[in-house]
């Protein structure tokens, strides 16, 4: 008789109903920054303009609300030279 591993019944369901934390998880921060090193994550978050703070271990703590604010912020238009004004001079 072969032993079969019991399946995790309802695991995905339990995950989806779990209360969301105020902070992003370490894996969510890694996915957001596309890197695993804490120092690089901090540098990329700063470059992206996403507010965060470091805990005592140096891990960046990012509030979920900071991501929502970042997404709602309108993208800044690039400053381009006014070629017509330059031609008129």
C-alpha positions, 0 to 999 in steps of 0.5 A: 500500500502506497502512502499518499501525501494529504492535500492542503484542502482550502489552503488558497482559500484561507490565504485569500481570506486572511486579514491584510497587514498594514505592511507589505510582506518581505516577498511583496517588497522583493517583488515590487523592487525586483531584488532580494538584498535589503540595501538594494530594496531601500535604494530602489524604493527611494528611487521610485518615490515610495515612502518606507522606513527600515526596521532594526534588522535593516528590512524596508517596511512599506505601508500598503497605503503608500503603494496606493498613494503612489499609484494614484499620483499622476505621472509627471510630464517630461519637461521638453524644450519649446522648439518654437520659442527657440526658433523665434529667437 
